[in-house]
Amino acid sequence: MLRVLLVLLALSPAMAAAQPPSPPPPATPHATLPTLVPSPGDPGNADEVVLPSKPAAILRGTAIWDEGFNALKGAFRRIEEELARAAIPPAGRPLTVFVETDDLGFHYEAMIPIAAIPEGRSNLSEGVVFGTTPAGPALRFAYKEPYEDIDSLYETITAYLDAKGVTAKDAFIEEYVTDLTEPTDPNLEVNVFVQPK
């Protein structure tokens, strides 16, 4: 598009000025992509929900806590780029499954739901594979604060599980209702899902 515009400007400045270039096609607006559970969560309560199994593009990785936010942003950017190259649109909000954590960092699976896995394919590119999102009964905890303060939510979750006598699976799931921009973004919305054993 830019090359065509430059040619037009070189050939006929008057014609180019009279006919401005058409805007590029809009990217899929993230805000319109559905969450795993359509109804919004209440930040003051835990909701009992059932997570559907959805096809997804998945990137596995590790990160230390201090670099975790940027690692996840980078993982989602890579998945989105690979999906765009394959002309596969996202069909849901990005999510992270924290499969293992310790004092230093964590192992994760970054996922972006898609409508369907292309027939006969198990991976999108080197490192980005196809799979499904976690499914089954879960407790949803809605969070609307900066990501840098999300530890307070996990403390609340731990206290809630202890009080209710719920034994949870080791993996926690974060679904990003709004885009990850900065760790200090006060408008961030995250659904955290905990699945009972």
SULDAZI-V59758 format. One record per residue. N is the residue number from 1. D_CENTER is the distance of its C-alpha to the mean C-alpha in whole Angstrom. Layout:
# SULDAZI-V59758
[[N/D_CENTER] [N/D_CENTER]]
This chain:
# SULDAZI-V59758
[[1/30] [2/31] [3/34] [4/35] [5/35] [6/37] [7/39] [8/40] [9/41] [10/43] [11/45] [12/45] [13/44] [14/45] [15/44] [16/40] [17/41] [18/42] [19/39] [20/36] [21/33] [22/31] [23/27] [24/24] [25/22] [26/19] [27/16] [28/14] [29/13] [30/10] [31/12] [32/13] [33/10] [34/11] [35/10] [36/11] [37/14] [38/15] [39/17] [40/16] [41/17] [42/20] [43/19] [44/23] [45/22] [46/21] [47/20] [48/21] [49/19] [50/19] [51/15] [52/16] [53/15] [54/13] [55/14] [56/11] [57/11] [58/10] [59/11] [60/13] [61/14] [62/16] [63/16] [64/19] [65/18] [66/19] [67/17] [68/14] [69/12] [70/13] [71/12] [72/9] [73/9] [74/11] [75/9] [76/6] [77/10] [78/12] [79/10] [80/10] [81/13] [82/14] [83/13] [84/15] [85/18] [86/18] [87/18] [88/16] [89/13] [90/10] [91/11] [92/8] [93/5] [94/2] [95/4] [96/7] [97/10] [98/13] [99/16] [100/18] [101/19] [102/22] [103/24] [104/23] [105/19] [106/17] [107/16] [108/12] [109/10] [110/7] [111/6] [112/6] [113/8] [114/12] [115/15] [116/17] [117/18] [118/20] [119/24] [120/25] [121/22] [122/20] [123/18] [124/17] [125/18] [126/20] [127/17] [128/14] [129/15] [130/15] [131/15] [132/14] [133/11] [134/13] [135/16] [136/19] [137/20] [138/18] [139/19] [140/16] [141/16] [142/15] [143/15] [144/16] [145/17] [146/16] [147/14] [148/17] [149/18] [150/16] [151/19] [152/21] [153/19] [154/19] [155/22] [156/23] [157/21] [158/23] [159/26] [160/25] [161/25] [162/28] [163/30] [164/29] [165/30] [166/27] [167/26] [168/22] [169/21] [170/20] [171/16] [172/14] [173/10] [174/8] [175/6] [176/5] [177/8] [178/9] [179/8] [180/8] [181/12] [182/14] [183/15] [184/18] [185/16] [186/18] [187/16] [188/12] [189/11] [190/10] [191/11] [192/12] [193/13] [194/17] [195/18] [196/22] [197/24]]
